[in-house]
Amino acid sequence: MNSTSDEIKDDYNFISEALIDIYDQIMRIEESEIRKSRFKDIAAKELHLIHTIGLHDRKTTSEVSRVLKLSKGTLTANLNNLEKKGYIIRMINQQDRRIINLGLTSKGRLLYRAHYAFHRQLVESCLKGFDGSDIRKMRQALVNVEKFIDEVSSK
C-alpha cells in the first residue's frame, strides 16, 4: 500500500472513532449537567425529545416521531412521562380538533433554551478557524451521515 492510501485509511479510522467518541462524550456531559441542574428528573433521551419539540413547535406526534425515527408507541410513552413532569403540553389543533399538537411548557422552554445554548457552544467550538468553504464541506459531510442513517434505519 502506498502512503496516500494509508493516510486515507487512517483518516477513515480517525473519523469513525471520533464520531462514536463525540456521541458518547456529549451524552455524558449532558447527563452530568442535568444532574447538577434543577432538571434532575430528566434523562438525556428525554432532553433530546424536548429539544426536538422545541425545534418543531406545534407539530403532531406523528411528525415528531418521523423526525426522531421512533415508533408512535415509544414516543407516546416518553411524551406521557414528560407531560407528567410538566415539560410538555398537548394542544388541540384549532383547525382540526382531531389533531393534537405538541408544545413546551415554560419549564420545558427553559430547559430547551439551556440545551440549545450548549449545542450552540459546541458548534461554535467545532467551527473555530474554519472559513465558509470548510463549513460547507463539513455541512455536506453531515448531510451524508444523515442520509446514511436514514438508509440504514429504513431497512
LINSULLIN-V680580 format. One record per residue. N is the residue number from 1. OMEGA is omega as a letter, one per 30 degrees, with the letter a starting at -180 (* if undefined). D_LAST is the distance of its C-alpha to the last C-alpha in Angstrom with 1 decimal. Layout:
n	omega	d_last
N	OMEGA	D_LAST
N	OMEGA	D_LAST
//
This chain:
n	omega	d_last
1	l	34.8
2	a	36.4
3	l	36.6
4	l	34.3
5	l	31.3
6	l	32.3
7	l	32.3
8	l	28.8
9	l	27.5
10	l	29.4
11	l	27.9
12	l	24.3
13	l	25.2
14	a	27.0
15	l	24.2
16	a	21.6
17	a	24.1
18	l	25.3
19	l	21.9
20	a	21.6
21	l	25.3
22	l	25.4
23	a	22.8
24	a	24.7
25	l	28.0
26	l	27.2
27	l	26.1
28	l	29.3
29	a	31.5
30	l	30.2
31	l	30.6
32	l	34.1
33	l	35.1
34	a	34.1
35	l	36.2
36	a	39.2
37	l	38.9
38	a	39.8
39	a	36.2
40	a	36.1
41	a	34.4
42	l	31.1
43	a	28.2
44	l	26.3
45	l	23.1
46	l	25.4
47	l	27.0
48	l	23.7
49	l	23.3
50	l	26.9
51	a	26.3
52	l	23.5
53	l	25.8
54	l	28.6
55	a	26.8
56	a	25.7
57	l	28.9
58	l	29.3
59	l	25.6
60	l	24.5
61	l	22.3
62	a	19.5
63	l	19.8
64	l	19.9
65	l	16.9
66	l	14.9
67	a	16.5
68	a	15.9
69	l	12.3
70	l	14.0
71	l	14.5
72	l	17.9
73	l	19.4
74	a	18.8
75	a	20.0
76	l	23.0
77	l	24.2
78	l	24.2
79	l	26.0
80	l	28.5
81	a	29.4
82	l	29.8
83	l	31.9
84	a	34.1
85	l	34.6
86	a	35.7
87	a	33.1
88	l	31.4
89	l	32.8
90	a	31.4
91	l	33.3
92	l	33.9
93	a	33.1
94	l	36.5
95	a	35.4
96	a	33.4
97	l	34.5
98	a	31.5
99	l	29.2
100	l	29.2
101	a	28.8
102	l	28.3
103	l	30.8
104	l	32.4
105	l	35.8
106	l	38.4
107	l	37.3
108	l	33.7
109	l	34.7
110	l	36.9
111	l	34.0
112	a	31.7
113	l	34.4
114	a	35.0
115	l	31.3
116	l	31.1
117	l	34.3
118	a	32.9
119	l	29.9
120	l	32.3
121	l	34.4
122	a	31.5
123	l	30.6
124	l	34.3
125	a	34.8
126	a	31.8
127	l	33.2
128	l	36.9
129	l	38.5
130	l	35.7
131	a	36.9
132	a	35.1
133	l	33.7
134	a	32.3
135	l	30.7
136	l	29.1
137	l	27.7
138	l	26.3
139	l	24.8
140	l	23.1
141	l	21.8
142	l	20.4
143	l	18.8
144	l	17.1
145	l	15.9
146	l	14.6
147	l	12.8
148	l	11.2
149	l	10.2
150	a	8.8
151	a	6.7
152	a	5.6
153	l	5.5
154	a	3.8
155	*	0.0
//
